[in-house]
Amino acid sequence: MGSGQGSEKIYQLIEEFDNGGYGERLIFENLIKFLPAHTLVEFVDDFKRHYDMNEDEDECYEEPDYHLCMDCQDSYDINRGHVCDVNETQPPGGTSKYFSSLIPEC
């Protein structure tokens, strides 16, 4: 682990190379380029573990149980099949399907 004399040298370098506040970022970017890939992967895993971060961002998103049918505008449970009653939900032939097209022009 980076502690003791090794970490002191990095902090010293940051103080010496202030560069108007951009020194830390420049040193950080060069350190990332310098370190081997496996070390960076280990660091990210260790950091996430210590700060209780989700390892897989896809696990954060939960698919809702209900969806909106684009034909009948009714919500339905995705775990069960949904069939629209076309005669009941569709406007008569030759008429508009969308509300916005039913608004008269000024």
HELIX and SHEET records of a PDB file:
HELIX    1   1 GLN A    5  GLU A   16  1                                  12    
HELIX    2   2 ASN A   19  GLY A   21  5                                   3    
HELIX    3   3 GLY A   23  PHE A   34  1                                  12    
HELIX    4   4 ALA A   37  HIS A   50  1                                  14    
HELIX    5   5 GLU A   57  CYS A   60  5                                   4    
HELIX    6   6 VAL A   86  THR A   89  1                                   4    
HELIX    7   7 PHE A   99  LEU A  102  5                                   4    
SHEET    1   A 2 TYR A  66  LEU A  68  0                                        
SHEET    2   A 2 SER A  75  ASP A  77 -1                                        
END                                                                             
